[in-house]
Amino acid sequence: MKGSGTNREQQAQDEREKYVMAFNDTMLKIWQEQITLLGVIDTHSLLRSPIALPVRTDGRFFEVGLSQAFLEYGLWQDYGTGRETPRGNSGDLGHEKVRGRRRWFSRKYYASVMNIKEFFADNLGRQYQGILSDIFDDREMRKRY
């Protein structure tokens, strides 16, 4: 019985690791697709800039740190700011704003982060249930009680 619990734990850990790696890859593809669709392309440097940084984990994928990086210019495009928007402005530029937001980054990112959070809650919950089940199914435990 003990072997099945260990196997189940390893499967759950492998599932979390696979999900995290797929999350990174998917976010990069979504961002590049949005940059292309919204025409946030001048020199193609922003399009080439998104990268997934190494995943920081506890080894069991209970706690994970994900990082992605891209050029700062991409945030200006996402927020719709640029040269005509001085730093520290009060919001009144004295003329019509020329730039519009091209939300290539923020639109799907929050939803994707919530999806990974829900996946982890479900996966870890199922693993915990399996651990408790193994405890009560153990033959030695049944003999005692």
Secondary structure as the mmCIF struct_conf table of DSSP 4:
data_model
#
loop_
_struct_conf.conf_type_id
_struct_conf.id
_struct_conf.beg_label_comp_id
_struct_conf.beg_label_asym_id
_struct_conf.beg_label_seq_id
_struct_conf.end_label_comp_id
_struct_conf.end_label_asym_id
_struct_conf.end_label_seq_id
HELX_RH_AL_P HELX_RH_AL_P1 LYS A 2 LEU A 37
TURN_TY1_P TURN_TY1_P1 LEU A 38 GLY A 39
BEND BEND1 ASP A 42 HIS A 44
HELX_RH_AL_P HELX_RH_AL_P2 SER A 45 ARG A 48
STRN STRN1 ILE A 51 ALA A 52
HELX_LH_PP_P HELX_LH_PP_P1 LEU A 53 VAL A 55
STRN STRN2 ARG A 56 THR A 57
BEND BEND2 GLY A 59 GLU A 63
STRN STRN3 VAL A 64 GLY A 65
STRN STRN4 GLN A 68 ALA A 69
TURN_TY1_P TURN_TY1_P2 GLU A 72 GLU A 72
HELX_RH_AL_P HELX_RH_AL_P3 TYR A 73 TYR A 79
TURN_TY1_P TURN_TY1_P3 GLY A 80 GLY A 80
TURN_TY1_P TURN_TY1_P4 ARG A 83 GLU A 84
BEND BEND3 THR A 85 THR A 85
TURN_TY1_P TURN_TY1_P5 ARG A 87 GLY A 88
BEND BEND4 GLY A 91 GLY A 91
BEND BEND5 GLY A 94 HIS A 95
BEND BEND6 TRP A 104 PHE A 105
HELX_RH_AL_P HELX_RH_AL_P4 SER A 106 ASP A 137
HELX_RH_AL_P HELX_RH_AL_P5 ARG A 139 ARG A 144
#
